[in-house]
């Protein structure tokens, strides 16, 4: 993911790197940790839009705990402007997480009945 920095990857293709990483729960956690670790570099990079990176991550989150962790991290005073920009995506992700939790509960109830 460090290919974001420098000229190794053309700017239009940089979001594809993140999209490829966040296709699973583990990838989402790894990407979030990378964003936290490299945040100063991300903000200073001339051809990387921090809001695009954050919305790309938030849109793929599927658990309430991940969403709340990102929200808490963005609530830090130096990052609140990003929280405002990403909040609609976080709200949509929370809805998806709630659906997944509901569906998992219903599936487990059904499995308990048929087994």
N, C-alpha and C positions, 0 to 999 in steps of 0.2 A: 504494500500500500504506500510505501514511501516513494513510489514512482510518481505520486502527485507533485512532488517537488522537483524542480529542474525541467529540462526539456526532453526527458526520456519518453514521455507520452504527450502527444499533442493535446492541448486544452479541451477540445470537444470530446475527447475519448476518456478523460479523467473520471467523469461520473460512472462510466461503465465498470471501472475497477471496483468502486464502492458497491454498485448494484450486484456485481458478481459475488462479493464477499457476504453481503447481508441476505443471502437466500435461505439461511437457516438460523435457528436460534443461537447456535454457537457462533456463527458468523456475525450476527448482530452484536453479541457481547464483545467479540474481538474488535469489531469496527468501533464500537462505543469506547472501548479502552484506548484504541489507537487515537481516536479523536481527542480524548481527554489528554493523552500523553503528548500529542503533537499540536494542541490547540494554538499555541503562540505562532507556530510555523504556518498553520492553516490560515490564520487571520492575516498574516503578513504576505502570504503568497499572492503575487499579482494576478495570476490566472485561475485562482480557485475561489469560488463563492461560498463562504461559510454557511450561508442560509441554504444553499442547494445541498450541501453535504448533510446538514442537520435534517432537512426535510426528507432527503433520501433515506436516512437512517430511521427517522421516526415513522415513516410510511411502512416500513418493513417490520416494525416491532409488533409482537403478538402477545406479550404478557404484560399485565398491569405493573408488575415490579420493574420491568425494563423501562416502561413508559414513565413511571414515577421517578425512577433514578435519573433519566434524562431531564425530566422537568425540574427536579431538585438541583441538578448540576447547572442547568441554564438559569436558575433563579439567583445564582451568585451575582452580586451587583455589577460586575464587569460584563456579564453576559445577558442581562435581562432584555436588551433590545432584540436579541436572537430568540428568546423565549416568546416574545410577542409575535414574531414572524412565524415561528414554528407551531404555536399553540393550536391553530386549526387542524394541522396534521396530527398532532398529539391527541386531540379530541376525537378525530376519526379513528385513530389507532385504538383508543380506549373502547370505542364502540365495537370494533372488530374483536378485541380481546374479550369483551363481555360475551359476544356471540359464541366465541370459541369455548369459553368456560361453560356457558349454558348448554351448548351442544355436547360437550364432553360429559357433563352431568347426565343429560338425557340418554346418551349412548351407554354410559355405565349402568344406569337403571335398567335399560332394556337388556343389556347383557346379563345382568343379575337375574332377570326373569327367565331368560331362555336357556341359561346354563344350569 
